[in-house]
Amino acid sequence: MNVVDTPVVNNEGDMLGHVADVMLDPDEGRVAYAVLAHGGVLGLGEQHSIVPWRSLRLDAARDCFVLDATRETLALAFPTEARMDM
């Protein structure tokens, strides 16, 4: 399974975004965080939230990750940084 570009939904099945990247913990040799891309239109104006890897649950049947958050609480619960489009 390719993790990057995998959809992320909440418990109700609402689309929250997709995994844009992962951040590794070199000391532990494991994935520490997922960078969740959300918002915007066609990639413009997207924001990125840093989500602890342990907060995501793989739903293999739907080929997505599940995050216990709503669109409204996403930016409040996880640090967000606006993407700089060039």
SESERO-978006 format. One record per residue: residue in one letter; x, y, z of N, C-alpha, C in turn. Coordinates in nm, 4 decimals, m for minus. Layout:
// SESERO-978006
R  res      n.c1      n.c2      n.c3     ca.c1     ca.c2     ca.c3      c.c1      c.c2      c.c3
R    A         X         Y         Z         X         Y         Z         X         Y         Z
...
// end
This chain:
// SESERO-978006
R  res      n.c1      n.c2      n.c3     ca.c1     ca.c2     ca.c3      c.c1      c.c2      c.c3
R    M    0.0837   m0.1186    0.0000    0.0000    0.0000    0.0000    0.0876    0.1241    0.0000
R    N    0.0570    0.2149   m0.0897    0.1245    0.3429   m0.0936    0.0531    0.4373    0.0025
R    V    0.1220    0.4896    0.1009    0.0610    0.5739    0.2039    0.0313    0.7135    0.1506
R    V    0.1243    0.7718    0.0768    0.1053    0.9070    0.0241   m0.0122    0.9064   m0.0727
R    D   m0.0967    1.0052   m0.0613   m0.2191    1.0243   m0.1395   m0.3358    0.9369   m0.0927
R    T   m0.3172    0.8597    0.0129   m0.4272    0.7809    0.0667   m0.5285    0.8736    0.1327
R    P   m0.6573    0.8575    0.1029   m0.7600    0.9420    0.1640   m0.7659    0.9243    0.3158
R    V   m0.8066    1.0321    0.3833   m0.8288    1.0289    0.5276   m0.9723    1.0739    0.5511
R    V   m1.0482    0.9914    0.6205   m1.1879    1.0211    0.6521   m1.2043    1.0210    0.8037
R    N   m1.3193    1.0729    0.8501   m1.3463    1.0653    0.9932   m1.4354    0.9451    1.0217
R    N   m1.4750    0.9290    1.1468   m1.5549    0.8130    1.1871   m1.6892    0.8058    1.1152
R    E   m1.7416    0.9207    1.0726   m1.8691    0.9251    1.0015   m1.8525    0.9024    0.8514
R    G   m1.7283    0.8920    0.8043   m1.7022    0.8695    0.6629   m1.6836    0.9969    0.5826
R    D   m1.6843    1.1146    0.6504   m1.6629    1.2415    0.5810   m1.5164    1.2551    0.5416
R    M   m1.4926    1.2973    0.4178   m1.3556    1.3155    0.3687   m1.2900    1.4328    0.4418
R    L   m1.1731    1.4075    0.5016   m1.0973    1.5122    0.5685   m0.9825    1.5630    0.4830
R    G   m0.9274    1.4793    0.3982   m0.8133    1.5162    0.3153   m0.7395    1.3912    0.2703
R    H   m0.6093    1.4070    0.2484   m0.5276    1.2919    0.2099   m0.3889    1.3059    0.2707
R    V   m0.3196    1.1942    0.2816   m0.1832    1.1948    0.3338   m0.0930    1.2536    0.2261
R    A   m0.0307    1.3664    0.2567    0.0587    1.4319    0.1617    0.2028    1.3851    0.1790
R    D    0.2367    1.3434    0.2998    0.3732    1.3014    0.3283    0.3746    1.2349    0.4649
R    V    0.4848    1.1726    0.4986    0.5039    1.1173    0.6321    0.6355    1.1702    0.6867
R    M    0.6430    1.1778    0.8189    0.7641    1.2233    0.8864    0.8151    1.1078    0.9719
R    L    0.9424    1.0765    0.9555    1.0021    0.9639    1.0258    1.0718    1.0083    1.1534
R    D    1.0748    0.9198    1.2511    1.1542    0.9382    1.3718    1.2802    0.8551    1.3513
R    P    1.3925    0.9198    1.3204    1.5130    0.8430    1.2875    1.5681    0.7646    1.4062
R    D    1.5446    0.8122    1.5277    1.5940    0.7402    1.6451    1.5179    0.6099    1.6674
R    E    1.3879    0.6129    1.6404    1.3031    0.4956    1.6601    1.2905    0.4103    1.5335
R    G    1.3219    0.4695    1.4169    1.3119    0.3976    1.2911    1.1681    0.3663    1.2527
R    R    1.0777    0.4626    1.2767    0.9366    0.4406    1.2466    0.8726    0.5714    1.2017
R    V    0.7523    0.5603    1.1476    0.6763    0.6790    1.1101    0.6263    0.7446    1.2380
R    A    0.6485    0.8757    1.2507    0.6054    0.9491    1.3690    0.4802    1.0315    1.3412
R    Y    0.4730    1.0938    1.2231    0.3622    1.1826    1.1895    0.3221    1.1642    1.0439
R    A    0.1966    1.1950    1.0173    0.1480    1.2058    0.8803    0.1200    1.3524    0.8546
R    V    0.1507    1.3991    0.7347    0.1160    1.5345    0.6938   m0.0148    1.5222    0.6176
R    L   m0.1208    1.5777    0.6747   m0.2543    1.5689    0.6174   m0.2839    1.6953    0.5380
R    A   m0.3044    1.6810    0.4079   m0.3407    1.7931    0.3211   m0.4927    1.8026    0.3184
R    H   m0.5455    1.9241    0.3400   m0.6904    1.9407    0.3431   m0.7280    2.0825    0.3020
R    G   m0.8524    2.0969    0.2602   m0.9017    2.2281    0.2180   m0.8530    2.2618    0.0789
R    G   m0.8852    2.3806    0.0351   m0.8408    2.4264   m0.0960   m0.9207    2.3642   m0.2092
R    V   m0.8863    2.4064   m0.3295   m0.9502    2.3568   m0.4508   m0.8409    2.3176   m0.5483
R    L   m0.8447    2.1929   m0.5919   m0.7438    2.1401   m0.6856   m0.6012    2.1645   m0.6383
R    G   m0.5803    2.1534   m0.5075   m0.4466    2.1703   m0.4521   m0.4082    2.3129   m0.4204
R    L   m0.4852    2.4100   m0.4667   m0.4550    2.5500   m0.4375   m0.5210    2.5891   m0.3060
R    G   m0.4432    2.6523   m0.2187   m0.4962    2.6935   m0.0905   m0.5049    2.5822    0.0113
R    E   m0.4444    2.4679   m0.0191   m0.4420    2.3565    0.0751   m0.3706    2.3961    0.2024
R    Q   m0.4135    2.3383    0.3115   m0.3417    2.3514    0.4369   m0.2871    2.2147    0.4732
R    H   m0.1836    2.2145    0.5521   m0.1232    2.0891    0.5970   m0.1288    2.0828    0.7486
R    S   m0.1783    1.9727    0.8001   m0.1807    1.9487    0.9438   m0.0881    1.8332    0.9755
R    I   m0.0187    1.8455    1.0869    0.0721    1.7413    1.1325   m0.0061    1.6539    1.2311
R    V   m0.0263    1.5281    1.1939   m0.1093    1.4365    1.2720   m0.0214    1.3227    1.3238
R    P   m0.0224    1.2981    1.4545    0.0545    1.1837    1.5051    0.0085    1.0546    1.4362
R    W    0.1035    0.9748    1.3938    0.0736    0.8523    1.3204   m0.0216    0.7621    1.3991
R    R   m0.0047    0.7588    1.5306   m0.0887    0.6733    1.6150   m0.2351    0.7178    1.6162
R    S   m0.2643    0.8402    1.5680   m0.4021    0.8908    1.5622   m0.4780    0.8382    1.4412
R    L   m0.4063    0.7816    1.3460   m0.4693    0.7291    1.2250   m0.4932    0.5792    1.2382
R    R   m0.6069    0.5355    1.1876   m0.6398    0.3929    1.1866   m0.6626    0.3518    1.0411
R    L   m0.5958    0.2471    0.9990   m0.6108    0.1987    0.8627   m0.7427    0.1244    0.8488
R    D   m0.8207    0.1614    0.7476   m0.9426    0.0887    0.7114   m0.9133    0.0230    0.5764
R    A   m0.8606   m0.0988    0.5809   m0.8175   m0.1687    0.4595   m0.9338   m0.1967    0.3651
R    A   m1.0524   m0.2171    0.4204   m1.1682   m0.2469    0.3356   m1.2041   m0.1287    0.2469
R    R   m1.1861   m0.0075    0.2986   m1.2180    0.1136    0.2209   m1.0932    0.1789    0.1620
R    D   m0.9757    0.1202    0.1875   m0.8493    0.1725    0.1361   m0.8297    0.3185    0.1761
R    C   m0.8428    0.3454    0.3080   m0.8257    0.4814    0.3591   m0.7800    0.4745    0.5039
R    F   m0.7441    0.5913    0.5572   m0.7162    0.6047    0.6992   m0.8344    0.6744    0.7635
R    V   m0.8586    0.6431    0.8918   m0.9655    0.7053    0.9674   m0.9034    0.7867    1.0802
R    L   m0.9504    0.9105    1.0945   m0.9030    1.0017    1.1983   m1.0234    1.0481    1.2784
R    D   m1.0138    1.0411    1.4098   m1.1236    1.0826    1.4970   m1.1234    1.2350    1.5086
R    A   m1.1785    1.3012    1.4080   m1.1866    1.4478    1.4042   m1.2947    1.4866    1.3050
R    T   m1.3412    1.6093    1.3148   m1.4324    1.6647    1.2157   m1.3567    1.7690    1.1356
R    R   m1.4139    1.8135    1.0271   m1.3492    1.9196    0.9486   m1.3297    2.0441    1.0346
R    E   m1.4284    2.0713    1.1201   m1.4241    2.1918    1.2025   m1.3164    2.1846    1.3105
R    T   m1.2943    2.0664    1.3668   m1.1967    2.0537    1.4751   m1.0569    2.0179    1.4269
R    L   m1.0427    1.9885    1.2994   m0.9135    1.9450    1.2458   m0.8034    2.0472    1.2718
R    A   m0.8273    2.1719    1.2362   m0.7255    2.2756    1.2531   m0.7017    2.3082    1.4001
R    L   m0.8021    2.2894    1.4832   m0.7862    2.3163    1.6260   m0.7093    2.2046    1.6963
R    A   m0.7317    2.0821    1.6519   m0.6716    1.9668    1.7177   m0.5270    1.9412    1.6762
R    F   m0.4921    1.9802    1.5533   m0.3596    1.9494    1.5017   m0.2972    2.0755    1.4426
R    P   m0.1659    2.0946    1.4625   m0.1001    2.2147    1.4067   m0.1202    2.2232    1.2551
R    T   m0.1475    2.3444    1.2088   m0.1744    2.3664    1.0661   m0.0780    2.4698    1.0126
R    E   m0.0345    2.4457    0.8899    0.0514    2.5413    0.8216   m0.0008    2.5571    0.6805
R    A   m0.0197    2.6815    0.6361   m0.0681    2.7064    0.5002    0.0404    2.6706    0.3999
R    R    0.0011    2.6090    0.2912    0.0941    2.5712    0.1851    0.1252    2.6946    0.1015
R    M    0.2502    2.7078    0.0646    0.2910    2.8195   m0.0197    0.2994    2.7700   m0.1623
R    D    0.2016    2.8084   m0.2446    0.2024    2.7692   m0.3846    0.2916    2.8630   m0.4644
R    M    0.3650    2.8049   m0.5572    0.4527    2.8885   m0.6399    0.4094    2.8803   m0.7829
// end
